[in-house]
Amino acid sequence: MNKKREGLILWILVILLLVGNLTVAGYLLIKNSEKDIAMKEAIPECSDEPEDVVNIDDKEVKNSETSELKEFQSQGERIISKSSDITVSWEYFGQKCDNGDIFEDNRFDKILEECVKENKEYDNQYFSYCITTIGVVSSGIYSGDNVYEFTCGEPGMGGIYGPTVIAVKNNDDFIVLNNYSDDDAYFMKNYAVIDNGTMIKTNDIPDEIAITGSKIKFIEGKETKIWDYISSKDEEITPVFKYDDENFLYRDTENCYYIKTGDGKVEYNFPESFFVMDYIKKNGEKNEDIYSYQSYSECGSMNCYNYSDVTKENLDRIGETSIGVDVFRLKYNNDAIKKYENIYVNEYYSYGKEKISYNEFLASEPLLYIEDPLGNIIELKKSIYMPAVECGKPVIYLYPEQEMNVRVFVEPDGGLSITEPEYNKENGWFVKAQPNGDLYNYENGTNYDYLFWEGYGLNYKRGKEGFVVSREDMKDFLDDKLIKLGLIKKEADEFIEFWLPRMQEKEFYFITFMSKEDFDKIAPLNIIPKPDTVIRVFMDFEGLDEKIDVVEQEIITPDRKGFTVAEWGGALH
């Protein structure tokens, strides 16, 4: 009996043990299944992603102490894809490349290594990086976190040329806002979080803005992202009026109008038809002369609208345009005489031809005035009397890959003054070009190293960004910058030989280089057959008695590939 009872008890214990084991196994199976599901949910849907991709959409984002790790370890590619909106208070902190103040580890050195690998085709031995604080997140997932601009690449004119990203520091993470960063910024993926979902909240951008009491409306113009201009600080701005219940139209110190968006600004302009001066002249003919509503100083600066302090009491109405805009001229008094004489003597260039008489000049209506819908008087100057710049010794080098006949046309909008060899207005220069740059001019049967011209560019404006260089440092500065602008040593040496003696009078010089796109506008260059690479270096400068602060200019170094054309010149004011 006792043995039977003991056997029964033993079987009960065995059964309980089996049940317990099954329960534990089931629990573990369920937990492992849940873990597998969680892992699958954490990996992006794309099947070709590496196994170390971790989705951190559900990570709790909050501020904490910066990690004190010195050696930063790769954490694999981490992605945020969940959509969210943030707003940012954009600020200019006056800091340049505050590289050592973000983290107390070497993650940015690691990122730089990846940047070098990503750009093998470039001379990357001098690559560096720069981090600049540009704002603070004011609401949303990263509220309170600083916003940074990060760039890595080759140090160049005005900074570092290379991939640029906008990012925030949150917790111990550097989070790239990928919607606002260069496409090739994925080289950072193992050392930063890539946020594909976060958007900076912006205001609606209207196509046009109505002006109370006027049929004329502001028209939407160019949009500029905040990080493209914040480093030079916001200009002093004035609210003009509210264009909706909450938002203002602003005017800056250059008489440009714009609205603020969450991530930049959008310019607004009067329609071009507002400035067509097609009024009927005294002789009954419709005026077809072109006038400029922008102002250019002798240094080449420009405003959006050339507002005048003249009052309507000093103006005489002479007609109206086809859209009903009243047109005025100055009343002929002492102030008007001084103004007209200054234009005739100092700004009116005849480009080698005899000037028209002063009386003919006055009769041609060199200045007109109109009132804009906001009550401001705009001065319009006849385009042929606009200040010009003389293009000093531009020379053109041709380097085909094999001997070939080349036809070259250059057409500065103010005309040519000197050319060597002689330029044929109808057929341009026609030369036989060798790969080493030697040229044979068919017109006079003479060999040349380059094609030389001087002329005038109308409506020229000098850039505001550039460099301030001492007279003592000028040679070294030009040696360095001209190569980075794309010239080879021979071309740079000839540039310096011509321009350096002209930059010895003052202690300092402001120097800026016109972009190829802007140079093409005032002096179009057309070459047949079409070259693979065209490099146009055009320098402008101004002597200074003392050093001033300017925003440094950034220029992209071109690649010299295939049939290459190189040109250098400068402005002679």
Number of C-alpha atoms within 10 A of each C-alpha: 6 7 8 9 10 11 12 12 12 12 12 12 12 12 12 12 12 12 12 12 12 12 12 12 12 12 12 12 12 12 12 12 12 12 12 12 11 11 12 13 12 17 19 16 9 7 8 7 11 12 10 12 17 19 20 17 16 9 8 9 14 13 14 9 8 15 13 11 12 11 11 17 13 12 14 16 20 22 23 22 15 13 11 13 14 17 19 23 15 20 17 16 13 11 12 12 15 12 15 11 8 16 19 15 17 14 21 24 13 17 19 19 16 18 25 21 12 15 14 10 8 12 11 16 10 9 19 20 23 19 23 20 25 23 21 19 19 16 16 16 17 24 17 19 20 20 26 24 19 22 24 25 24 20 18 18 19 14 19 21 20 22 18 21 24 22 27 22 20 21 17 17 16 21 25 29 22 21 16 18 17 15 12 13 19 20 19 22 20 20 22 25 25 23 21 17 16 21 18 18 16 16 12 8 14 13 11 15 19 12 14 12 8 10 9 17 18 19 16 19 15 10 17 15 14 18 19 9 14 17 18 14 12 12 12 10 15 14 14 14 13 13 16 9 6 6 14 16 19 20 20 17 12 18 17 15 24 24 22 19 19 17 20 17 20 18 19 24 18 19 13 8 13 16 19 18 25 20 21 16 12 10 6 8 10 14 14 11 14 15 20 21 21 19 22 19 16 15 17 18 15 19 16 15 21 20 21 12 10 14 10 16 8 14 17 14 15 15 18 17 18 15 15 10 20 17 19 21 21 22 15 12 9 9 11 14 13 11 12 19 15 12 18 19 10 11 16 19 21 13 14 9 7 8 13 11 10 13 8 10 17 14 9 11 14 20 20 21 25 25 16 17 17 11 8 16 20 21 23 24 21 16 17 19 21 21 24 27 24 21 24 23 22 21 21 22 23 27 21 22 15 12 15 14 17 19 16 20 18 20 19 22 16 20 18 21 14 14 16 13 17 15 20 13 11 7 10 16 21 19 23 18 26 17 15 14 18 17 25 18 19 13 13 9 9 11 15 17 15 19 22 21 21 21 22 25 23 21 23 24 20 21 18 17 18 22 21 23 21 20 17 11 10 18 15 10 14 18 15 14 16 20 14 17 20 21 22 13 12 8 19 19 14 12 23 16 12 13 16 13 9 10 17 15 12 13 15 22 23 20 20 21 25 21 16 14 10 13 18 16 16 20 21 15 16 15 16 11 13 14 18 13 15 22 21 24 21 20 19 22 21 15 18 16 10 11 13 12 9 13 14 17 17 16 19 14 18 13 14 16 12 13 17 20 21 20 22 22 23 23 22 16 15
